[in-house]
């Protein structure tokens, strides 16, 4: 074998070995021990609370949620969200989440914010939010439920809780659109109520986008901060020039109600045309009353003008929403 042939063979072997190693590591990634994040086991001051940080319970791109407890009153359990803000956009998202949670404080269907702080570390800032500790998310329940589909009364109990939270948001002046309603953002509290969380994508900027430059900025914002399977048609195609406002949440509620009923998504989030045309099918089984299936159809109207608002949606199921003084 020539020197060149030996060299090529060696490189090929090394590359193949590396690929196989990475593949094996990727397959076993869920079983590998996580690297410590730096906050686990520490006691830190957040606002007027002293918190002992425990283990990681959820992770995102630039955020992490920990199990935590009060360092003084040790029976008090919390969840602590840690966000790394590398730029103005991520800092704005953290500040927005804090602001919205404060404005909704006291609502039984919104995760409670107990304390928060922004740490200035020079080039970056970090946000710490101490929140109500919740046992599980709705997506955990849906994916691990062995008892079959929900009965209609169970469906409506879950859906009523999330609608109560959305009603509180849409009742603000101006209305607050959540823009990322999904099963992952509904948590079950220790009081047995479902609670809405994750308010970093919220918006009060309700408008019809006319200029190409504005459209480009908004398309990027939508891509980063919304979930395709729950994304309303007017957010997929800004050239429709339809008003983008809190009605995007009504569409997402239709997708969510479908998911709660049938344990699958109405749309896979990959077919833009399917969503733009509102092309989906309600399964024949399990059977729910026409009140439920008609509400799904009403909320999944392709045009936002044809969807009910949150108050009209409540009337369709004859619900009185929780009225609270959130000031």
Secondary structure, DSSP 8 states (H G I E B T S, - for coil): --HHHHHHHHHHHHHHHHHHHHHHHHHTGGGS-----S-TT-EEEETTEEEEEEEEEEE-SSEEEEEEEESSSTT-EEEEEEEEE-SHHHHHHHHHHHHHHHHTTT-TTB--EEEEEEEE-SS-EEEEEEEE--SEEHHHHHHH--S-S--HHHHHHHHHHHHHHHHHHHTSSS--B-S---GGGEEE-TTS-EEE---TT-B---B---SHHHHHHHHHHHHHHS-GGG--HHHH-GGG---BSTHHHHHHHHHHHHHHHHSS-S--SS-HHHHHTT-----SSS---HHHHHHHHHHT-SSGGGS--HHHHHHHTT---------
